[in-house]
Amino acid sequence: MSLPRKTFGGLKFFIGRPKGTVKEWPQPDGTVRRFEYPCDYGLFRGGLLGEDEEGLDAFVGDDPNGHLESFQKLRREGSKLVPDETKFLLGVTDAEREAIYRLYGLEVNARRVYDNVDQLGEALKKFE
């Protein structure tokens, strides 16, 4: 099965989790964490790889004037948080952005805001 495709600002994506998809996963304390994706979530097309050697992740909204950002996601290693992978936000509204950052909470590190898609494109070069 092929993944749906989406384009934003000339950048192309495969969408693995469309807006409204619900993900649940167990937590160490026995509770279940639940998240409803506020916008489409997927991977940049074109062979860009994240630090995990898998496709580079992106939350892709529909607002042409929406936020263009990235952040370094941290992961728990024992009692410490260590760098994991970079995630991008493109064309997301204020509400979508806040929902995403609430999901990751303390795992959000090194947020970066881009003025335009060209500037974001320059940042993507390190993932080629």
N, CA, C and O atoms as a GROMACS GRO file, in nm:
protein
  512
    1MET      N    1   0.085  -0.118   0.000
    1MET     CA    2   0.000   0.000   0.000
    1MET      C    3   0.089   0.124   0.000
    1MET      O    4   0.181   0.134   0.081
    2SER      N    5   0.062   0.218  -0.089
    2SER     CA    6   0.143   0.340  -0.091
    2SER      C    7   0.080   0.445   0.001
    2SER      O    8  -0.041   0.451   0.019
    3LEU      N    9   0.167   0.526   0.057
    3LEU     CA   10   0.122   0.630   0.149
    3LEU      C   11   0.067   0.749   0.071
    3LEU      O   12   0.114   0.778  -0.039
    4PRO      N   13  -0.032   0.819   0.127
    4PRO     CA   14  -0.080   0.942   0.063
    4PRO      C   15   0.033   1.043   0.055
    4PRO      O   16   0.125   1.043   0.137
    5ARG      N   17   0.026   1.128  -0.044
    5ARG     CA   18   0.128   1.230  -0.066
    5ARG      C   19   0.069   1.368  -0.044
    5ARG      O   20  -0.051   1.391  -0.060
    6LYS      N   21   0.157   1.459  -0.006
    6LYS     CA   22   0.114   1.597   0.019
    6LYS      C   23   0.229   1.688  -0.018
    6LYS      O   24   0.346   1.650  -0.007
    7THR      N   25   0.196   1.809  -0.061
    7THR     CA   26   0.297   1.910  -0.093
    7THR      C   27   0.266   2.035  -0.012
    7THR      O   28   0.150   2.075   0.002
    8PHE      N   29   0.371   2.096   0.041
    8PHE     CA   30   0.357   2.223   0.111
    8PHE      C   31   0.476   2.309   0.074
    8PHE      O   32   0.591   2.270   0.095
    9GLY      N   33   0.450   2.427   0.020
    9GLY     CA   34   0.558   2.520  -0.014
    9GLY      C   35   0.662   2.460  -0.107
    9GLY      O   36   0.780   2.495  -0.099
   10GLY      N   37   0.621   2.370  -0.195
   10GLY     CA   38   0.713   2.306  -0.287
   10GLY      C   39   0.784   2.184  -0.231
   10GLY      O   40   0.849   2.111  -0.305
   11LEU      N   41   0.771   2.160  -0.100
   11LEU     CA   42   0.830   2.042  -0.037
   11LEU      C   43   0.729   1.927  -0.042
   11LEU      O   44   0.609   1.949  -0.027
   12LYS      N   45   0.778   1.807  -0.064
   12LYS     CA   46   0.689   1.692  -0.082
   12LYS      C   47   0.703   1.594   0.034
   12LYS      O   48   0.811   1.574   0.089
   13PHE      N   49   0.588   1.533   0.070
   13PHE     CA   50   0.580   1.446   0.187
   13PHE      C   51   0.501   1.320   0.157
   13PHE      O   52   0.412   1.318   0.072
   14PHE      N   53   0.534   1.213   0.230
   14PHE     CA   54   0.450   1.095   0.242
   14PHE      C   55   0.379   1.110   0.375
   14PHE      O   56   0.444   1.137   0.476
   15ILE      N   57   0.248   1.093   0.378
   15ILE     CA   58   0.171   1.108   0.502
   15ILE      C   59   0.136   0.970   0.557
   15ILE      O   60   0.061   0.895   0.495
   16GLY      N   61   0.192   0.938   0.673
   16GLY     CA   62   0.167   0.810   0.737
   16GLY      C   63   0.052   0.814   0.837
   16GLY      O   64  -0.014   0.713   0.861
   17ARG      N   65   0.030   0.932   0.894
   17ARG     CA   66  -0.078   0.949   0.992
   17ARG      C   67  -0.155   1.076   0.956
   17ARG      O   68  -0.113   1.186   0.992
   18PRO      N   69  -0.267   1.062   0.887
   18PRO     CA   70  -0.347   1.178   0.850
   18PRO      C   71  -0.405   1.248   0.973
   18PRO      O   72  -0.419   1.189   1.080
   19LYS      N   73  -0.438   1.374   0.954
   19LYS     CA   74  -0.503   1.454   1.060
   19LYS      C   75  -0.619   1.375   1.118
   19LYS      O   76  -0.700   1.318   1.044
   20GLY      N   77  -0.627   1.371   1.251
   20GLY     CA   78  -0.735   1.300   1.320
   20GLY      C   79  -0.698   1.158   1.362
   20GLY      O   80  -0.771   1.097   1.440
   21THR      N   81  -0.586   1.105   1.311
   21THR     CA   82  -0.541   0.972   1.351
   21THR      C   83  -0.514   0.972   1.502
   21THR      O   84  -0.456   1.068   1.554
   22VAL      N   85  -0.554   0.866   1.570
   22VAL     CA   86  -0.530   0.855   1.714
   22VAL      C   87  -0.422   0.750   1.737
   22VAL      O   88  -0.428   0.640   1.682
   23LYS      N   89  -0.324   0.786   1.818
   23LYS     CA   90  -0.217   0.692   1.857
   23LYS      C   91  -0.223   0.677   2.008
   23LYS      O   92  -0.237   0.775   2.082
   24GLU      N   93  -0.211   0.553   2.054
   24GLU     CA   94  -0.206   0.525   2.198
   24GLU      C   95  -0.086   0.436   2.224
   24GLU      O   96  -0.057   0.345   2.145
   25TRP      N   97  -0.015   0.462   2.334
   25TRP     CA   98   0.096   0.376   2.371
   25TRP      C   99   0.111   0.374   2.521
   25TRP      O  100   0.092   0.475   2.588
   26PRO      N  101   0.147   0.255   2.576
   26PRO     CA  102   0.159   0.240   2.721
   26PRO      C  103   0.276   0.318   2.778
   26PRO      O  104   0.379   0.336   2.713
   27GLN      N  105   0.258   0.364   2.900
   27GLN     CA  106   0.362   0.439   2.972
   27GLN      C  107   0.421   0.350   3.082
   27GLN      O  108   0.358   0.254   3.125
   28PRO      N  109   0.541   0.383   3.125
   28PRO     CA  110   0.606   0.302   3.230
   28PRO      C  111   0.524   0.289   3.359
   28PRO      O  112   0.537   0.190   3.431
   29ASP      N  113   0.439   0.390   3.388
   29ASP     CA  114   0.361   0.386   3.511
   29ASP      C  115   0.230   0.307   3.495
   29ASP      O  116   0.149   0.302   3.588
   30GLY      N  117   0.210   0.245   3.378
   30GLY     CA  118   0.091   0.165   3.355
   30GLY      C  119  -0.025   0.240   3.289
   30GLY      O  120  -0.123   0.177   3.247
   31THR      N  121  -0.015   0.371   3.278
   31THR     CA  122  -0.119   0.447   3.210
   31THR      C  123  -0.099   0.436   3.059
   31THR      O  124   0.002   0.384   3.012
   32VAL      N  125  -0.196   0.486   2.986
   32VAL     CA  126  -0.187   0.487   2.841
   32VAL      C  127  -0.187   0.632   2.794
   32VAL      O  128  -0.275   0.710   2.831
   33ARG      N  129  -0.089   0.667   2.713
   33ARG     CA  130  -0.082   0.801   2.657
   33ARG      C  131  -0.158   0.799   2.524
   33ARG      O  132  -0.142   0.707   2.444
   34ARG      N  133  -0.241   0.901   2.502
   34ARG     CA  134  -0.324   0.908   2.383
   34ARG      C  135  -0.301   1.042   2.314
   34ARG      O  136  -0.295   1.146   2.380
   35PHE      N  137  -0.289   1.038   2.182
   35PHE     CA  138  -0.267   1.160   2.106
   35PHE      C  139  -0.346   1.155   1.977
   35PHE      O  140  -0.338   1.057   1.902
   36GLU      N  141  -0.422   1.260   1.950
   36GLU     CA  142  -0.491   1.274   1.822
   36GLU      C  143  -0.413   1.376   1.739
   36GLU      O  144  -0.396   1.491   1.780
   37TYR      N  145  -0.366   1.333   1.624
   37TYR     CA  146  -0.283   1.420   1.540
   37TYR      C  147  -0.365   1.540   1.492
   37TYR      O  148  -0.468   1.522   1.427
   38PRO      N  149  -0.320   1.662   1.524
   38PRO     CA  150  -0.395   1.782   1.487
   38PRO      C  151  -0.376   1.822   1.340
   38PRO      O  152  -0.448   1.907   1.288
   39CYS      N  153  -0.280   1.759   1.275
   39CYS     CA  154  -0.252   1.784   1.134
   39CYS      C  155  -0.187   1.658   1.078
   39CYS      O  156  -0.161   1.563   1.152
   40ASP      N  157  -0.161   1.656   0.949
   40ASP     CA  158  -0.099   1.538   0.889
   40ASP      C  159   0.044   1.521   0.942
   40ASP      O  160   0.112   1.619   0.972
   41TYR      N  161   0.087   1.394   0.954
   41TYR     CA  162   0.221   1.362   1.004
   41TYR      C  163   0.283   1.261   0.910
   41TYR      O  164   0.220   1.160   0.875
   42GLY      N  165   0.404   1.288   0.869
   42GLY     CA  166   0.469   1.195   0.778
   42GLY      C  167   0.617   1.222   0.762
   42GLY      O  168   0.684   1.268   0.854
   43LEU      N  169   0.666   1.192   0.643
   43LEU     CA  170   0.808   1.199   0.613
   43LEU      C  171   0.832   1.285   0.490
   43LEU      O  172   0.753   1.284   0.396
   44PHE      N  173   0.942   1.359   0.492
   44PHE     CA  174   0.984   1.429   0.372
   44PHE      C  175   1.014   1.326   0.264
   44PHE      O  176   1.075   1.222   0.291
   45ARG      N  177   0.972   1.353   0.143
   45ARG     CA  178   1.012   1.270   0.030
   45ARG      C  179   1.149   1.316  -0.017
   45ARG      O  180   1.190   1.428   0.011
   46GLY      N  181   1.219   1.230  -0.088
   46GLY     CA  182   1.346   1.270  -0.145
   46GLY      C  183   1.466   1.215  -0.071
   46GLY      O  184   1.578   1.260  -0.092
   47GLY      N  185   1.443   1.118   0.014
   47GLY     CA  186   1.555   1.051   0.078
   47GLY      C  187   1.618   1.122   0.196
   47GLY      O  188   1.727   1.085   0.239
   48LEU      N  189   1.552   1.223   0.251
   48LEU     CA  190   1.606   1.289   0.370
   48LEU      C  191   1.595   1.196   0.490
   48LEU      O  192   1.490   1.136   0.513
   49LEU      N  193   1.704   1.183   0.565
   49LEU     CA  194   1.706   1.093   0.680
   49LEU      C  195   1.729   1.171   0.809
   49LEU      O  196   1.812   1.262   0.814
   50GLY      N  197   1.654   1.133   0.912
   50GLY     CA  198   1.674   1.189   1.044
   50GLY      C  199   1.791   1.123   1.115
   50GLY      O  200   1.855   1.034   1.060
   51GLU      N  201   1.816   1.167   1.235
   51GLU     CA  202   1.927   1.113   1.313
   51GLU      C  203   1.910   0.966   1.346
   51GLU      O  204   2.007   0.898   1.378
   52ASP      N  205   1.786   0.916   1.338
   52ASP     CA  206   1.758   0.775   1.365
   52ASP      C  207   1.778   0.688   1.240
   52ASP      O  208   1.747   0.569   1.241
   53GLU      N  209   1.830   0.749   1.133
   53GLU     CA  210   1.855   0.680   1.005
   53GLU      C  211   1.726   0.635   0.937
   53GLU      O  212   1.728   0.548   0.850
   54GLU      N  213   1.615   0.694   0.976
   54GLU     CA  214   1.486   0.670   0.912
   54GLU      C  215   1.442   0.801   0.849
   54GLU      O  216   1.508   0.904   0.866
   55GLY      N  217   1.332   0.798   0.775
   55GLY     CA  218   1.284   0.919   0.710
   55GLY      C  219   1.268   1.035   0.806
   55GLY      O  220   1.234   1.017   0.922
   56LEU      N  221   1.294   1.156   0.756
   56LEU     CA  222   1.286   1.277   0.836
   56LEU      C  223   1.140   1.314   0.860
   56LEU      O  224   1.064   1.331   0.764
   57ASP      N  225   1.101   1.326   0.987
   57ASP     CA  226   0.962   1.347   1.028
   57ASP      C  227   0.916   1.491   1.013
   57ASP      O  228   0.992   1.586   1.030
   58ALA      N  229   0.785   1.504   0.979
   58ALA     CA  230   0.726   1.637   0.968
   58ALA      C  231   0.578   1.634   1.001
   58ALA      O  232   0.506   1.541   0.964
   59PHE      N  233   0.534   1.736   1.073
   59PHE     CA  234   0.392   1.765   1.092
   59PHE      C  235   0.359   1.868   0.984
   59PHE      O  236   0.421   1.974   0.978
   60VAL      N  237   0.262   1.836   0.898
   60VAL     CA  238   0.232   1.921   0.784
   60VAL      C  239   0.087   1.968   0.789
   60VAL      O  240  -0.006   1.889   0.774
   61GLY      N  241   0.072   2.098   0.811
   61GLY     CA  242  -0.062   2.156   0.814
   61GLY      C  243  -0.104   2.207   0.678
   61GLY      O  244  -0.042   2.176   0.577
   62ASP      N  245  -0.211   2.285   0.677
   62ASP     CA  246  -0.267   2.337   0.553
   62ASP      C  247  -0.266   2.489   0.546
   62ASP      O  248  -0.316   2.546   0.448
   63ASP      N  249  -0.210   2.555   0.646
   63ASP     CA  250  -0.213   2.700   0.651
   63ASP      C  251  -0.090   2.756   0.579
   63ASP      O  252   0.022   2.742   0.628
   64PRO      N  253  -0.109   2.821   0.462
   64PRO     CA  254   0.007   2.873   0.389
   64PRO      C  255   0.085   2.979   0.468
   64PRO      O  256   0.201   3.007   0.438
   65ASN      N  257   0.020   3.037   0.568
   65ASN     CA  258   0.088   3.136   0.654
   65ASN      C  259   0.120   3.078   0.791
   65ASN      O  260   0.154   3.152   0.884
   66GLY      N  261   0.111   2.947   0.803
   66GLY     CA  262   0.133   2.881   0.932
   66GLY      C  263   0.280   2.877   0.971
   66GLY      O  264   0.367   2.922   0.897
   67HIS      N  265   0.303   2.822   1.088
   67HIS     CA  266   0.438   2.816   1.146
   67HIS      C  267   0.530   2.725   1.066
   67HIS      O  268   0.488   2.621   1.014
   68LEU      N  269   0.656   2.766   1.058
   68LEU     CA  270   0.763   2.685   1.001
   68LEU      C  271   0.867   2.672   1.110
   68LEU      O  272   0.937   2.768   1.142
   69GLU      N  273   0.878   2.553   1.166
   69GLU     CA  274   0.966   2.533   1.282
   69GLU      C  275   1.027   2.394   1.279
   69GLU      O  276   0.986   2.307   1.203
   70SER      N  277   1.126   2.377   1.364
   70SER     CA  278   1.179   2.243   1.391
   70SER      C  279   1.218   2.237   1.538
   70SER      O  280   1.234   2.340   1.604
   71PHE      N  281   1.232   2.116   1.588
   71PHE     CA  282   1.283   2.098   1.723
   71PHE      C  283   1.356   1.966   1.733
   71PHE      O  284   1.329   1.872   1.658
   72GLN      N  285   1.448   1.961   1.826
   72GLN     CA  286   1.520   1.838   1.855
   72GLN      C  287   1.439   1.764   1.961
   72GLN      O  288   1.420   1.814   2.072
   73LYS      N  289   1.391   1.645   1.926
   73LYS     CA  290   1.318   1.564   2.022
   73LYS      C  291   1.420   1.491   2.110
   73LYS      O  292   1.518   1.435   2.060
   74LEU      N  293   1.394   1.492   2.238
   74LEU     CA  294   1.478   1.418   2.332
   74LEU      C  295   1.409   1.286   2.365
   74LEU      O  296   1.288   1.273   2.350
   75ARG      N  297   1.486   1.189   2.409
   75ARG     CA  298   1.429   1.062   2.456
   75ARG      C  299   1.490   1.030   2.591
   75ARG      O  300   1.601   1.071   2.624
   76ARG      N  301   1.414   0.955   2.667
   76ARG     CA  302   1.458   0.917   2.801
   76ARG      C  303   1.554   0.800   2.791
   76ARG      O  304   1.526   0.699   2.726
   77GLU      N  305   1.668   0.816   2.856
   77GLU     CA  306   1.767   0.709   2.868
   77GLU      C  307   1.800   0.698   3.016
   77GLU      O  308   1.881   0.774   3.069
   78GLY      N  309   1.734   0.602   3.082
   78GLY     CA  310   1.746   0.595   3.228
   78GLY      C  311   1.680   0.717   3.289
   78GLY      O  312   1.562   0.743   3.263
   79SER      N  313   1.754   0.791   3.369
   79SER     CA  314   1.698   0.911   3.433
   79SER      C  315   1.730   1.038   3.355
   79SER      O  316   1.696   1.148   3.400
   80LYS      N  317   1.794   1.026   3.240
   80LYS     CA  318   1.835   1.144   3.162
   80LYS      C  319   1.755   1.154   3.033
   80LYS      O  320   1.702   1.055   2.982
   81LEU      N  321   1.746   1.277   2.982
   81LEU     CA  322   1.692   1.302   2.849
   81LEU      C  323   1.810   1.328   2.757
   81LEU      O  324   1.895   1.414   2.786
   82VAL      N  325   1.817   1.255   2.645
   82VAL     CA  326   1.927   1.269   2.550
   82VAL      C  327   1.871   1.298   2.411
   82VAL      O  328   1.757   1.263   2.383
   83PRO      N  329   1.950   1.364   2.324
   83PRO     CA  330   1.902   1.395   2.189
   83PRO      C  331   1.859   1.269   2.113
   83PRO      O  332   1.925   1.166   2.120
   84ASP      N  333   1.748   1.280   2.043
   84ASP     CA  334   1.695   1.167   1.968
   84ASP      C  335   1.689   1.200   1.819
   84ASP      O  336   1.772   1.152   1.741
   85GLU      N  337   1.590   1.283   1.778
   85GLU     CA  338   1.575   1.314   1.638
   85GLU      C  339   1.509   1.450   1.619
   85GLU      O  340   1.444   1.501   1.710
   86THR      N  341   1.526   1.508   1.500
   86THR     CA  342   1.467   1.636   1.466
   86THR      C  343   1.331   1.614   1.402
   86THR      O  344   1.313   1.523   1.321
   87LYS      N  345   1.236   1.699   1.439
   87LYS     CA  346   1.102   1.696   1.380
   87LYS      C  347   1.072   1.837   1.328
   87LYS      O  348   1.110   1.937   1.389
   88PHE      N  349   1.002   1.843   1.215
   88PHE     CA  350   0.968   1.971   1.153
   88PHE      C  351   0.818   1.996   1.159
   88PHE      O  352   0.739   1.901   1.158
   89LEU      N  353   0.780   2.122   1.166
   89LEU     CA  354   0.641   2.166   1.162
   89LEU      C  355   0.630   2.263   1.045
   89LEU      O  356   0.704   2.361   1.039
   90LEU      N  357   0.538   2.237   0.953
   90LEU     CA  358   0.520   2.323   0.836
   90LEU      C  359   0.374   2.356   0.818
   90LEU      O  360   0.290   2.266   0.812
   91GLY      N  361   0.343   2.484   0.810
   91GLY     CA  362   0.207   2.526   0.783
   91GLY      C  363   0.107   2.490   0.890
   91GLY      O  364  -0.011   2.470   0.861
   92VAL      N  365   0.153   2.483   1.014
   92VAL     CA  366   0.062   2.449   1.123
   92VAL      C  367   0.008   2.577   1.188
   92VAL      O  368   0.077   2.679   1.194
   93THR      N  369  -0.114   2.571   1.236
   93THR     CA  370  -0.176   2.683   1.306
   93THR      C  371  -0.121   2.692   1.449
   93THR      O  372  -0.050   2.602   1.494
   94ASP      N  373  -0.155   2.799   1.518
   94ASP     CA  374  -0.115   2.812   1.659
   94ASP      C  375  -0.165   2.694   1.741
   94ASP      O  376  -0.090   2.636   1.819
   95ALA      N  377  -0.293   2.657   1.723
   95ALA     CA  378  -0.352   2.548   1.801
   95ALA      C  379  -0.284   2.414   1.770
   95ALA      O  380  -0.258   2.336   1.861
   96GLU      N  381  -0.255   2.389   1.642
   96GLU     CA  382  -0.187   2.265   1.605
   96GLU      C  383  -0.047   2.259   1.665
   96GLU      O  384  -0.004   2.157   1.718
   97ARG      N  385   0.024   2.371   1.657
   97ARG     CA  386   0.160   2.377   1.712
   97ARG      C  387   0.158   2.350   1.862
   97ARG      O  388   0.240   2.273   1.912
   98GLU      N  389   0.066   2.412   1.933
   98GLU     CA  390   0.061   2.393   2.078
   98GLU      C  391   0.026   2.249   2.115
   98GLU      O  392   0.080   2.195   2.212
   99ALA      N  393  -0.063   2.185   2.038
   99ALA     CA  394  -0.096   2.044   2.064
   99ALA      C  395   0.027   1.956   2.045
   99ALA      O  396   0.050   1.864   2.123
  100ILE      N  397   0.105   1.982   1.942
  100ILE     CA  398   0.227   1.905   1.915
  100ILE      C  399   0.326   1.923   2.029
  100ILE      O  400   0.381   1.824   2.079
  101TYR      N  401   0.350   2.045   2.070
  101TYR     CA  402   0.447   2.069   2.178
  101TYR      C  403   0.398   2.015   2.312
  101TYR      O  404   0.478   1.975   2.396
  102ARG      N  405   0.265   2.014   2.334
  102ARG     CA  406   0.213   1.952   2.456
  102ARG      C  407   0.240   1.802   2.456
  102ARG      O  408   0.275   1.745   2.560
  103LEU      N  409   0.225   1.739   2.342
  103LEU     CA  410   0.252   1.595   2.332
  103LEU      C  411   0.394   1.563   2.376
  103LEU      O  412   0.416   1.471   2.455
  104TYR      N  413   0.490   1.638   2.325
  104TYR     CA  414   0.631   1.607   2.354
  104TYR      C  415   0.680   1.665   2.486
  104TYR      O  416   0.779   1.617   2.540
  105GLY      N  417   0.614   1.766   2.537
  105GLY     CA  418   0.646   1.822   2.669
  105GLY      C  419   0.795   1.847   2.689
  105GLY      O  420   0.857   1.922   2.615
  106LEU      N  421   0.851   1.782   2.792
  106LEU     CA  422   0.993   1.802   2.826
  106LEU      C  423   1.089   1.745   2.722
  106LEU      O  424   1.209   1.769   2.729
  107GLU      N  425   1.036   1.671   2.625
  107GLU     CA  426   1.120   1.614   2.520
  107GLU      C  427   1.152   1.715   2.410
  107GLU      O  428   1.232   1.686   2.321
  108VAL      N  429   1.091   1.835   2.415
  108VAL     CA  430   1.115   1.938   2.315
  108VAL      C  431   1.242   2.014   2.352
  108VAL      O  432   1.255   2.066   2.463
  109ASN      N  433   1.335   2.019   2.258
  109ASN     CA  434   1.462   2.088   2.280
  109ASN      C  435   1.498   2.163   2.152
  109ASN      O  436   1.461   2.123   2.043
  110ALA      N  437   1.571   2.271   2.167
  110ALA     CA  438   1.630   2.345   2.055
  110ALA      C  439   1.529   2.379   1.946
  110ALA      O  440   1.547   2.345   1.830
  111ARG      N  441   1.422   2.447   1.985
  111ARG     CA  442   1.323   2.492   1.887
  111ARG      C  443   1.386   2.595   1.795
  111ARG      O  444   1.462   2.681   1.839
  112ARG      N  445   1.352   2.585   1.668
  112ARG     CA  446   1.403   2.681   1.570
  112ARG      C  447   1.286   2.726   1.482
  112ARG      O  448   1.208   2.643   1.435
  113VAL      N  449   1.275   2.856   1.459
  113VAL     CA  450   1.170   2.914   1.376
  113VAL      C  451   1.235   2.961   1.245
  113VAL      O  452   1.343   3.020   1.246
  114TYR      N  453   1.167   2.934   1.133
  114TYR     CA  454   1.216   2.975   1.002
  114TYR      C  455   1.128   3.087   0.948
  114TYR      O  456   1.007   3.086   0.968
  115ASP      N  457   1.189   3.183   0.880
  115ASP     CA  458   1.115   3.296   0.824
  115ASP      C  459   1.037   3.258   0.700
  115ASP      O  460   0.934   3.319   0.670
  116ASN      N  461   1.086   3.158   0.625
  116ASN     CA  462   1.022   3.119   0.501
  116ASN      C  463   1.066   2.977   0.463
  116ASN      O  464   1.155   2.919   0.526
  117VAL      N  465   1.002   2.922   0.359
  117VAL     CA  466   1.032   2.785   0.318
  117VAL      C  467   1.176   2.773   0.266
  117VAL      O  468   1.239   2.669   0.284
  118ASP      N  469   1.228   2.878   0.202
  118ASP     CA  470   1.366   2.872   0.152
  118ASP      C  471   1.465   2.856   0.268
  118ASP      O  472   1.560   2.779   0.259
  119GLN      N  473   1.442   2.929   0.375
  119GLN     CA  474   1.529   2.919   0.493
  119GLN      C  475   1.520   2.779   0.554
  119GLN      O  476   1.620   2.721   0.596
  120LEU      N  477   1.400   2.725   0.560
  120LEU     CA  478   1.380   2.590   0.610
  120LEU      C  479   1.453   2.490   0.518
  120LEU      O  480   1.516   2.396   0.566
  121GLY      N  481   1.445   2.513   0.387
  121GLY     CA  482   1.513   2.428   0.290
  121GLY      C  483   1.663   2.424   0.313
  121GLY      O  484   1.726   2.319   0.296
  122GLU      N  485   1.721   2.535   0.352
  122GLU     CA  486   1.864   2.538   0.384
  122GLU      C  487   1.894   2.449   0.504
  122GLU      O  488   1.996   2.380   0.506
  123ALA      N  489   1.807   2.451   0.603
  123ALA     CA  490   1.826   2.367   0.722
  123ALA      C  491   1.815   2.218   0.688
  123ALA      O  492   1.875   2.135   0.755
  124LEU      N  493   1.739   2.186   0.585
  124LEU     CA  494   1.720   2.047   0.546
  124LEU      C  495   1.845   1.986   0.482
  124LEU      O  496   1.858   1.863   0.478
  125LYS      N  497   1.935   2.067   0.434
  125LYS     CA  498   2.055   2.015   0.367
  125LYS      C  499   2.137   1.922   0.453
  125LYS      O  500   2.201   1.831   0.401
  126LYS      N  501   2.136   1.943   0.584
  126LYS     CA  502   2.215   1.856   0.671
  126LYS      C  503   2.157   1.715   0.681
  126LYS      O  504   2.221   1.625   0.736
  127PHE      N  505   2.035   1.694   0.629
  127PHE     CA  506   1.969   1.564   0.635
  127PHE      C  507   1.976   1.488   0.503
  127PHE      O  508   1.916   1.382   0.488
  128GLU      N  509   2.048   1.544   0.406
  128GLU     CA  510   2.060   1.478   0.275
  128GLU      C  511   2.154   1.361   0.281
  128GLU      O  512   2.176   1.294   0.180
   0.00000   0.00000   0.00000
